[in-house]
Amino acid sequence: QVQLVESGGGLAQPGGSLRLSCAASGINFGLYTMGWYRQAPGKQRELVATITRTGNTIYPDSVKGRFTASRDNAKKTMYLQMNSLKPEDTAVYYCNRAPNPGDYWGKGTLVTVSP
């Protein structure tokens, strides 16, 4: 059974930083391109970072230069370093395969950016 457990969210001030983690189990993690997604209230889920098996990354313009994804295949864990946070980054953040996510979603981790 695939499990994805996100953690590290919380409250941050604008301009602040947070580091998210995603622990995977039940999946051959090292074989897949993975992604970080987020869903803000009233909005659709969006892909904010893609990281290939070998660590190459792709970001949309909305987070480019501020977010950095990384992964440790041996630990089946991936990370999202978020800097220069903005109020519009407020959302629940999830990890999953990318760009086509699997049916298994974790509970996500809530990031709130507010003064």
C-alpha positions, 0 to 999 in steps of 0.5 A: 500500500502506497503511503505519502506523508507530508510534514513541515508546514506551519505559519510563516511570515511573508519573506520567511522560509519553511522546509517541507518533507515527504516520506514515501512507502510502498512505492519504488520511490527511486524510479519515479519523477515526483512532484510537490503540489499545492491546493489553496482554498477554493482553487484547483490543485497545482504542481509547484515543483517537479523532481526527476529520479536524478534530481533535475527540477522544474518549477512554474514561474510562480515559485521559480527562484524561491522554491527548491525541491530535493530528494534522497532516494535511499531514504525515500524522502523528498523535500521542498525548501520554500524561501521568500514566502508570499501570502499567495503561497498559503495552501495545503502542500502534497507530494505525489508522482509527477506530472501524472499523480497516482490515486494515492494522496497523503493528508498534506501539510498546511502552509500559512503565510501571514503577517 
